């Protein structure tokens, strides 16, 4: 894990096609802060994994602190930690409403959120490095917004591109300029998807409820990386957004 951290440099770009879909106000939702880990945030997310729903949380607390506790619907959540990063399995389902109470050194942030409805996404079968990448999706109810993300893992670096979209958006295109100049030999894998989210911001702490749909494209080194990733993150990657959390994820019981 420390080796991965020492070799990895975070790269973030906001270059993107303007689909005419609109977006959320960047001044209201600090996407750049999340992607660069300059903002404290808690993501409680559900995804579909092997035909079942799987829920987990990822959290970064940027300020110095000593103690952290979290309750969901009045029940204590057992947190695993690595420095300022926290992870846990959860028992949540798409569309479910819940209350939360996050306490950091005696400062409590509480409220209620709902996991967005299931997202059914349509991703291209192959990733064409010479063309723009377009994905589309359906869902039964609009969340507050979406984050479309594209993460490219290189030998000793990664590219993380994200875009805020309005809750009624149903497609997004990433411009090929994001990965222009890269060849299949440069890339380990590409992870692209859409995160539907409802959120609150409490004292500059972003608290999100999400549903995550994504696709992974593996290139020449994909198998070897996948095996190494399992040793760090367990059977499946956890904390996929932002990309840094993927590398820091730890197994949770």
JOVEN-V695798 format. One record per residue. N is the residue number from 1. NEAR is the number of other C-alpha atoms within 12 Angstrom. Layout:
N/NEAR + N/NEAR
This chain:
1/21 + 2/12 + 3/13 + 4/24 + 5/19 + 6/13 + 7/15 + 8/22 + 9/21 + 10/27 + 11/26 + 12/29 + 13/25 + 14/26 + 15/20 + 16/27 + 17/23 + 18/17 + 19/22 + 20/15 + 21/21 + 22/22 + 23/26 + 24/25 + 25/16 + 26/20 + 27/13 + 28/17 + 29/33 + 30/28 + 31/36 + 32/26 + 33/23 + 34/37 + 35/34 + 36/28 + 37/29 + 38/20 + 39/27 + 40/33 + 41/41 + 42/43 + 43/44 + 44/50 + 45/45 + 46/40 + 47/41 + 48/25 + 49/19 + 50/9 + 51/7 + 52/13 + 53/25 + 54/27 + 55/30 + 56/42 + 57/41 + 58/44 + 59/43 + 60/39 + 61/33 + 62/23 + 63/20 + 64/14 + 65/18 + 66/14 + 67/20 + 68/31 + 69/30 + 70/35 + 71/25 + 72/31 + 73/22 + 74/16 + 75/16 + 76/20 + 77/27 + 78/21 + 79/27 + 80/26 + 81/24 + 82/22 + 83/21 + 84/29 + 85/32 + 86/36 + 87/41 + 88/35 + 89/29 + 90/30 + 91/25 + 92/32 + 93/27 + 94/34 + 95/27 + 96/25 + 97/22 + 98/27 + 99/26 + 100/30 + 101/27 + 102/34 + 103/24 + 104/25 + 105/16 + 106/14 + 107/18 + 108/19 + 109/28 + 110/26 + 111/25 + 112/26 + 113/31 + 114/34 + 115/39 + 116/38 + 117/35 + 118/31 + 119/35 + 120/26 + 121/28 + 122/23 + 123/26 + 124/21 + 125/13 + 126/21 + 127/29 + 128/22 + 129/25 + 130/18 + 131/17 + 132/22 + 133/32 + 134/30 + 135/31 + 136/26 + 137/31 + 138/25 + 139/28 + 140/17 + 141/25 + 142/26 + 143/35 + 144/31 + 145/36 + 146/42 + 147/45 + 148/47 + 149/44 + 150/46 + 151/40 + 152/43 + 153/41 + 154/31 + 155/24 + 156/20 + 157/25 + 158/34 + 159/36 + 160/39 + 161/41 + 162/42 + 163/45 + 164/37 + 165/35 + 166/30 + 167/30 + 168/25 + 169/33 + 170/33 + 171/33 + 172/37 + 173/34 + 174/37 + 175/28 + 176/22 + 177/20 + 178/31 + 179/32 + 180/18 + 181/13 + 182/23 + 183/18 + 184/25 + 185/17 + 186/24 + 187/29 + 188/31 + 189/34 + 190/38 + 191/38 + 192/42 + 193/44 + 194/49 + 195/49 + 196/50 + 197/43 + 198/38 + 199/33 + 200/29 + 201/25 + 202/24 + 203/16 + 204/22 + 205/32 + 206/35 + 207/40 + 208/44 + 209/46 + 210/45 + 211/49 + 212/44 + 213/39 + 214/34 + 215/31 + 216/26 + 217/29 + 218/26 + 219/27 + 220/20 + 221/21 + 222/25 + 223/15 + 224/16 + 225/26 + 226/26 + 227/16 + 228/21 + 229/27 + 230/22 + 231/19 + 232/26 + 233/26 + 234/21 + 235/19 + 236/26 + 237/35 + 238/39 + 239/38 + 240/43 + 241/46 + 242/46 + 243/37 + 244/35 + 245/38 + 246/35 + 247/39 + 248/38 + 249/41 + 250/33 + 251/27 + 252/27 + 253/15
